[in-house]
Amino acid sequence: MDNLNLSNRYTNSVLWLIGFCVAIFILVYFKSLLKPLMLAMIIWYLVRGLNRLMGKIRIRNQQLPRWLRSLGSILVVVLLIYALDRIVTYNVNAIIDNYPRYEENFDKFLLGIGNAMGIDDVAIRLEKWAGGLELRRVLTSTVSEFGSFVANLAVVIIYVVFLLYEEKLFPSKLNFLYKSQAKRRDALLVFERIDYSMRHYLTIKTNMSLLTGTLSYIILLILGIDFAFLWALIIFLFNYIPYIGSLVATLLPSIFAILQFGSVWPGLWTLALVESVQILVGTYIEPRIMGKSLNLSPFVVMIALAFWGFTWDVLGMFLSVPLTSMIVIIMAQFPNTKNVAVLLSESGDISDFLIEPPESEKEEMAEAMESIE
């Protein structure tokens, strides 16, 4: 009997390993197909959130029709992406146009360092190294890639439309997946927990990123840094990438301050003040508001960041924590995978992943149950 149990465990371990390798192969080999689909799921999630907000709008005590709310939500998201494209393109093109002035200031800065050290060769070497970076080409490539993403947005929107259609059909599909009413109710509760936990995390993270970006924007305006709104927008976006994102977002405006003024002091002031905002929000404010809703081991977060960054580049880095959180939340729901969820969590208490939705959403779940019973 013991040999049989050992054999079953060995077989299960091998199957898990094979499944993991197959999953990595699919994620890497088919990433050109999966990345637009994942972007569509993100936009679908945003549309669902806006849909909920629009559901609170009542005309003559009646909710707006579902199709109108969905259409309005999609239009809002598309307009936001278009506005983001215009802002990034305009600011980066302005940086390219002013690049000669920034390059001249940087040359003066390097010569100043060389003179201060009494070694002219240092300045010459630094100038050659800086020239080899080809910053203008990098900026031009950034505008081109971002424009290509917006141009391909139509495909992503088509995916979103089909996801919205599938969402409407989901309750009826539970009838075919689970014949028992109790199992259907349990399955719907699991999906509601996952959905609410992810929305709870993303809502708080978005609010904290917005606070960080706004405070940084005010500081950059006071310091007189050019394109303050662009740097604040980058700080807002990169705040979704744990650890590394906030560091990169802080360094970019600091380095640019040196290019703009040709002196190290504006860069140091920018670095100190913007990093102070990152520390204030990330270390003190965010943990008090978010509590233990994330509850992922820091080591797991770093591994997830490296894995998803390798798999899906920058998009994977943005999605690393939400995707890992979703995986752990799903594992916490089932007895066979609870132990894995415990290992991946920070405290070992997986009750943090079993957040009950508020009463208003439980009522929605009850209505959904009535539609499939």
C-alpha positions in Angstrom: 0.0 0.0 0.0 2.8 2.4 0.9 4.6 1.6 -2.4 1.3 2.4 -4.3 1.0 5.7 -2.5 4.7 6.5 -3.3 4.2 5.6 -6.9 1.1 7.8 -7.1 3.0 10.7 -5.6 5.9 10.2 -8.0 3.5 10.1 -11.0 1.7 13.2 -9.9 5.0 15.0 -9.5 6.1 14.0 -12.9 2.8 15.1 -14.4 3.0 18.5 -12.6 6.5 19.0 -14.0 5.5 18.1 -17.5 2.5 20.4 -17.3 4.7 23.2 -16.0 7.2 22.8 -18.9 4.4 22.6 -21.5 2.9 25.8 -20.0 6.2 27.7 -20.2 6.6 26.5 -23.8 3.1 27.7 -24.7 3.6 31.1 -23.0 6.9 31.8 -24.7 6.3 30.3 -28.2 2.8 31.7 -28.6 3.4 35.0 -26.8 2.6 37.0 -30.0 -0.9 35.5 -29.8 -1.4 35.5 -26.1 -0.2 39.0 -25.3 -3.0 40.7 -27.3 -5.4 38.3 -25.6 -4.1 39.2 -22.2 -4.4 43.0 -23.0 -8.0 42.3 -24.1 -8.6 40.6 -20.7 -7.2 43.7 -18.9 -9.4 46.0 -20.9 -12.3 43.7 -20.3 -11.6 43.9 -16.6 -11.6 47.7 -16.9 -14.8 47.7 -18.8 -16.4 45.5 -16.2 -15.4 48.0 -13.5 -16.8 50.9 -15.4 -19.9 48.9 -16.1 -20.4 48.5 -12.4 -20.0 52.3 -11.9 -22.5 53.0 -14.7 -24.9 50.6 -13.2 -25.3 53.1 -10.3 -26.7 55.7 -12.8 -30.4 55.6 -12.8 -32.8 57.4 -15.2 -36.4 57.3 -13.9 -35.4 54.8 -11.3 -34.2 52.4 -14.0 -30.6 51.2 -14.8 -29.1 51.9 -18.1 -29.4 48.9 -20.5 -26.5 46.5 -20.2 -25.5 46.9 -23.9 -25.4 50.7 -23.5 -23.2 50.4 -20.3 -20.8 48.0 -22.1 -20.6 50.3 -25.2 -20.0 53.4 -23.1 -17.3 51.6 -21.0 -15.5 50.4 -24.1 -15.6 53.9 -25.6 -14.2 55.4 -22.3 -11.3 52.9 -22.3 -10.5 53.5 -26.0 -10.5 57.3 -25.5 -8.2 56.9 -22.5 -5.7 54.8 -24.5 -5.9 57.2 -27.4 -5.2 60.2 -25.0 -2.3 58.2 -23.5 -0.9 57.7 -27.0 -1.2 61.4 -27.9 0.4 62.5 -24.6 3.4 60.1 -24.9 3.9 60.7 -28.6 3.8 64.5 -28.2 6.2 64.6 -25.2 8.7 62.2 -26.6 8.8 64.0 -30.0 9.3 67.2 -28.0 12.3 65.6 -26.2 13.7 64.5 -29.6 13.3 68.1 -31.0 15.1 69.5 -28.0 17.7 66.8 -27.9 20.6 68.9 -29.2 20.2 71.3 -26.3 20.1 68.5 -23.8 23.1 66.9 -25.5 25.1 70.1 -25.2 24.2 70.5 -21.5 25.3 66.9 -20.9 28.6 67.5 -22.7 29.2 70.5 -20.4 28.3 68.3 -17.4 30.8 65.6 -18.5 33.5 68.2 -19.1 32.9 69.7 -15.7 33.4 66.2 -14.1 36.6 65.8 -16.0 37.9 69.2 -15.0 37.0 68.6 -11.4 38.9 65.3 -11.4 41.7 66.9 -13.3 41.5 64.1 -15.9 40.4 65.2 -19.3 40.4 61.6 -20.6 37.6 60.7 -18.3 35.3 63.3 -19.9 36.2 62.1 -23.4 35.5 58.5 -22.6 32.2 59.3 -20.9 31.2 61.4 -24.0 32.0 58.5 -26.3 30.1 56.1 -24.1 27.1 58.4 -23.9 27.2 58.9 -27.6 27.1 55.1 -28.1 23.8 54.9 -26.3 22.0 56.5 -29.3 19.3 58.0 -27.1 17.6 59.7 -30.0 17.1 56.3 -31.8 15.7 54.7 -28.6 13.2 57.5 -28.2 12.1 57.3 -31.9 11.8 53.5 -31.5 9.6 54.0 -28.4 7.2 56.3 -30.3 7.0 53.8 -33.1 6.3 50.8 -30.9 3.7 52.7 -28.9 2.0 53.8 -32.1 2.0 50.3 -33.4 0.3 49.1 -30.3 -2.5 51.7 -30.7 -2.8 50.8 -34.3 -3.4 47.1 -33.4 -5.9 48.1 -30.8 -8.8 47.1 -33.1 -7.9 43.4 -32.7 -7.8 43.7 -29.0 -11.2 45.5 -28.9 -12.7 42.6 -30.9 -11.4 40.2 -28.3 -13.0 42.4 -25.6 -16.4 42.3 -27.4 -16.3 38.5 -27.5 -15.3 38.3 -23.8 -18.2 40.5 -22.8 -20.5 38.2 -24.8 -19.0 35.1 -23.2 -19.5 36.7 -19.7 -23.2 37.0 -20.4 -23.4 33.3 -21.2 -21.2 32.1 -18.3 -24.0 31.5 -15.7 -25.9 29.2 -18.1 -22.8 27.2 -18.8 -22.5 26.3 -15.1 -25.6 24.1 -15.7 -23.6 21.9 -18.0 -20.4 21.9 -15.9 -22.2 21.1 -12.6 -25.4 19.2 -12.3 -25.7 19.7 -8.6 -27.1 23.1 -7.4 -24.7 23.1 -4.4 -21.7 22.6 -6.7 -22.9 25.4 -9.0 -23.2 27.7 -6.0 -19.7 26.8 -4.8 -18.2 27.4 -8.2 -19.9 30.7 -8.5 -18.7 31.7 -5.1 -15.1 30.8 -6.0 -15.3 33.0 -9.1 -16.8 35.8 -7.1 -14.0 35.5 -4.5 -11.3 35.6 -7.2 -13.0 38.5 -9.0 -13.4 40.6 -5.8 -9.9 39.9 -4.5 -8.4 41.0 -7.8 -10.5 44.1 -8.0 -9.7 44.9 -4.4 -5.9 44.7 -5.1 -6.1 46.5 -8.4 -8.3 49.3 -7.1 -6.0 50.1 -4.2 -2.9 49.7 -6.3 -4.3 52.1 -8.9 -5.2 54.7 -6.2 -1.8 54.5 -4.6 -0.1 54.8 -8.0 -2.3 57.8 -8.8 -1.3 59.4 -5.5 2.4 58.7 -6.1 2.2 60.1 -9.7 0.3 63.2 -8.5 2.7 64.1 -5.7 5.7 63.4 -8.0 4.1 65.7 -10.6 3.8 68.6 -8.1 7.5 68.1 -7.1 8.7 68.0 -10.7 6.8 71.2 -11.4 8.3 73.0 -8.4 11.8 71.9 -9.5 11.1 73.1 -13.0 11.7 69.8 -14.7 10.6 69.7 -18.4 7.8 67.3 -19.4 6.7 66.8 -15.7 3.4 65.3 -16.8 5.2 62.6 -18.9 7.5 61.6 -16.0 4.5 61.6 -13.6 2.7 59.3 -16.0 5.7 57.0 -16.2 5.9 56.9 -12.4 2.2 56.0 -12.2 2.5 53.2 -14.7 5.8 51.7 -13.4 4.4 51.7 -9.9 2.6 48.5 -10.9 5.9 46.8 -11.3 7.1 45.8 -7.8 10.5 46.9 -6.5 12.2 47.5 -9.8 9.4 49.6 -11.4 9.5 52.3 -8.7 13.3 52.5 -8.9 13.4 52.9 -12.7 10.6 55.5 -12.6 12.5 57.5 -10.0 15.8 57.4 -11.9 14.4 58.5 -15.3 13.4 62.1 -14.3 16.5 62.3 -12.2 18.8 61.6 -15.1 16.7 63.9 -17.3 17.2 66.7 -14.8 21.0 66.4 -15.3 20.5 66.5 -19.1 18.3 69.6 -18.7 20.4 71.6 -16.4 23.9 70.2 -17.0 24.4 69.8 -13.3 24.3 66.9 -10.9 22.4 68.8 -8.1 19.0 69.0 -9.9 19.3 65.3 -10.5 20.1 64.6 -6.8 17.2 66.8 -5.6 14.8 65.1 -8.0 16.0 61.7 -6.9 15.7 62.5 -3.2 12.3 64.1 -3.4 10.6 61.6 -5.8 12.1 58.7 -3.9 10.8 60.1 -0.7 7.3 60.0 -2.2 7.8 56.4 -3.2 8.9 55.5 0.3 6.1 57.4 2.0 3.3 55.9 -0.2 4.9 52.4 -0.7 6.1 51.8 2.9 3.6 53.6 5.1 0.4 54.5 3.3 -0.2 51.5 0.9 0.4 48.7 3.5 -2.1 50.4 5.9 -4.8 50.6 3.3 -4.1 47.3 1.5 -3.5 45.3 4.7 -2.8 41.7 3.9 -4.8 41.5 0.7 -1.6 40.8 -1.3 0.0 38.4 1.1 2.6 37.1 -1.3 6.1 36.2 -0.3 8.6 38.9 -1.4 10.8 36.1 -2.8 7.8 34.7 -4.8 7.1 38.3 -6.1 10.7 38.6 -7.3 10.6 35.2 -9.0 7.3 36.0 -10.6 8.7 39.4 -11.8 11.7 37.6 -13.4 9.6 34.8 -14.9 6.9 37.0 -16.4 9.4 39.6 -17.5 11.4 36.8 -19.4 8.2 35.4 -20.8 6.3 38.5 -21.9 8.8 41.3 -21.7 7.6 44.6 -20.1 4.0 43.6 -20.3 4.8 40.5 -18.2 6.5 42.7 -15.6 3.4 44.8 -15.3 1.2 41.7 -15.0 3.5 39.6 -12.8 1.8 40.4 -9.4 -1.8 40.3 -10.6 -1.3 37.0 -12.4 0.6 35.4 -9.5 -2.1 36.7 -7.1 -4.8 35.2 -9.3 -3.0 31.8 -9.4 -2.5 31.7 -5.6 -6.1 32.8 -5.0 -7.4 30.0 -7.2 -5.1 27.4 -5.5 -6.4 28.6 -2.1 -9.9 27.6 -3.0 -9.3 23.9 -3.5 -8.1 21.2 -1.0 -5.6 19.6 -3.4 -3.7 22.9 -4.0 -4.0 24.6 -0.7 -0.5 23.5 0.4 1.0 25.2 -2.6 -0.9 28.4 -1.8 0.5 28.3 1.7 4.0 28.0 0.4 3.6 30.9 -2.0 2.0 33.2 0.6 3.9 35.5 2.9 2.4 34.6 6.3 1.1 31.1 5.5 -2.4 32.2 6.4 -4.4 31.6 3.2 -7.6 33.0 4.7 -6.4 36.3 3.3 -7.1 34.9 -0.1 -10.6 33.9 0.8 -12.1 37.4 1.0 -15.8 37.4 1.1 -17.5 39.8 -1.4 -19.7 42.5 0.2 -23.4 42.0 0.6 -24.3 44.0 -2.5 -22.2 41.6 -4.7 -23.7 38.6 -2.9 -27.1 39.8 -4.0 -25.8 39.9 -7.5 -24.5 36.4 -7.1 -27.9 35.3 -5.8 -29.6 36.8 -8.9 -27.1 34.9 -11.1 -27.9 31.7 -9.3 -31.6 32.3 -9.9 -30.9 32.7 -13.6 -29.2 29.2 -13.8 -31.5 27.3 -11.5 
